[in-house]
């Protein structure tokens, strides 16, 4: 049986996951005030785990805290997005440059998972698509032994999810298929080049999305 202490520790993380998903989907809008009493009523929990969840999301950058007014959904800012994506580019390129070549079985699994992700209609079910894509991406970058860098990369994925949601849902946003092809061919040059090309397209689309707001 799970102890009460374990449940009390897990609940704020669960609340944070739910709130994060609402922010990423745009249900909770930038600048929106998040009252602890209202959230406690909405989720059917006391204010204690809600407060801890809000602190977690503030530390992650999803929320801003004003000691007098409370918690607010962080605004979407172009300069922040530029810096986050720049950090992603550095970290992910390093992870790919140090990735160990996968086995033939791993390659088959990567292709199968890519096909499952590609079959999801991101225009209709963006959240499911984004979660599935992150799962595949994690497996690809986990080929690198640099696990601290991988941990930071996954943190950045969460922070850029809000910005990715601004971009057209039909754009070929991620280079996973070409990355798998390069991994299968054991071609490091193509692996890095394809990644950089795809990143540039995403960053250009982001700039355009802000220009169109």
N, C-alpha and C positions, 0 to 999 in steps of 0.2 A: 504494500500500500504506500502511495506517495505521501510524504509527511506534509503537515500543514505549513511548515517553514518552506519546504520546496515549492508548494503551491503559491505561497505569498511572494516568492522570488520570481516565479514564472509568469505570474499574472501581469505585472507591469510590462514585461516583454511582449506578451500577447496583445495587450492594449496598444502598445507602441506599434506593433505590426499592423493592427487594424487601422489606426489613425494614419500611419504612413501610406497605406494603400488608398485611403480616402483622399489624401493630399495628392498623390501621384495621379489618381484618376480625375482630379479636378473637382471632386465632390466638396472638398474643403478648399476654398479659394485663397489665393495670396492676399494677405492682409486681414483675413478673417480672424475674429477673436474667438478663442477656445476657452469657454468658461468651465471650471472644474465641476461645478454643480450640475450644469447642463449635460456635460459628458458623462458624469456619474449616473444621471437619470437615463441617458440614452443607452449606455452599455449595461446598466443594471449592476453596477459595482460601487463600492465606497469611493470617496475621493482620494484615499491613500494610494491605491495602485494607479489611478488616473494621474495624480500629481507626479509619481515616479516616471510614468510613461512620458509625460510632457517634458520632464527633465532630460530623459534619454533622447527625445527627438530634438530638443534644443541643442544638446551636445553634438548631434549628427548634422545640424544645420537646417533641419526642416522647419523649425520654429524659431521665433525671436521672443525674448522675455523682457518685459518691462516691469520692474519691481513694484510699480504703482498701478499699472493697468493689467498686468497678467501676460498670458501667452497669445501669440499671433502666428498665423501661418507666414513663413518667410516669403518676401516678395521674389518674383522672378526677375533677375538682373542680368543683363547681357555680359557685363564684365565678370561677374561671378561665374557664369556659364563658360566663358572663354578660358578662365583659369582652371576650372574643374576639368574641362576637356583637354587642356594642355597637360595637366597632371596625368590624366588617363593615358594620353599618347605616350608620355615618357615611361610610365610604369608598364603598360601593356607591351610596348616595343621591347623593353628589357626582358619581360617574361617570355616573349616569343623567341628572342635571341638566345635564351638559355634553355628553351624547351627540349626535353629529351624526345627522341623519335618514338612514336607510338608503335605498338605491334599491329599486325594485320587485323587481329580481332578487335583491337581498339578502333582502328580505322573504320571497320564495318559498323561498329556501334555508333561512331560519330556520324556516319552517313545516315544511318537509320534514325538517329535522334534529330538530325537536321531535317529530314523529310517530315517528321512529326511536327516540328516547329513550323516548317514552311506551309504545312497544310492548314494551319490555324489562320482564320480570317482576322487579321489585326485591326481592320477597320470596324469590325463588329465586336470583337472580344480582345481589346488591346491588353487588358490586364493578364489574361491567360497566356497570350502570345509573349508578353514581356517576361513573365515568370519562366516560361519554357525556354526562351532564348537565353536568359541568364543562367539557367541550369546547364545548357550546352556550352555556353561561353566559359563557365567555371571549369568544366571538364577539360576544355582545350588549354586554358591557361594553367591549369593544375599540372600540366606536363613539365612545367618549370620547377626546379627544386627550391626556388626563392619564395618560400611560403609567407614571409613577412610582407614582401611586395604584393603577393597575391591577396593577402588580407586587406591591404590598403586599396588595392584595385576594386575589390568587392564593395568596400565602403563608398568609393567614388561612384560605382554603378548606381547605388541607391540615390546618391545626391543628384546624379544626372538624369534619373528617371523622370523627374518633373519637367525637365527641359526637353527630353526626348518626346514627351507627350505633346509638345507644341508643334512638332514637325508632321508633315503629311504621313498618314498611316500606311500609304502604299509604297513609299520609297524603299529601295533596297538598302536599308539602313546599316546592316551588319555584314561583314565579309566572311561569315562562317564557312560557307560552301567552298570558297576559294582557299580559305585557310586549311580546310581539310584536304583539298586537292594538293596543296603544297606540302602538307605534312606527309601525305601518302607518297609523294614523289621524293621526300627528304630533300627538298629544295629550300634552303634557308633564305636565299636571296629573294625568291618569289614570295615566301612566307611574309617577310618584312615589307616588301614592296606592295603586295596586295593589301596588307593591313593599312599601310600609310595612305594608299589611294582611297580606301574606303573611309578612313578617318577624315580625310580632307573633304570628301563629299558631305559627310555628316555635319562637319563644322560650318561648311558653306550654307547648308540647309538651315542650320540654326541661326546664322546671321540673317538669312532671308526671312525666317519666321519672325524674328524680332522686328525687322523692317516693316513687315506686313501688319503688325499689331496695331 
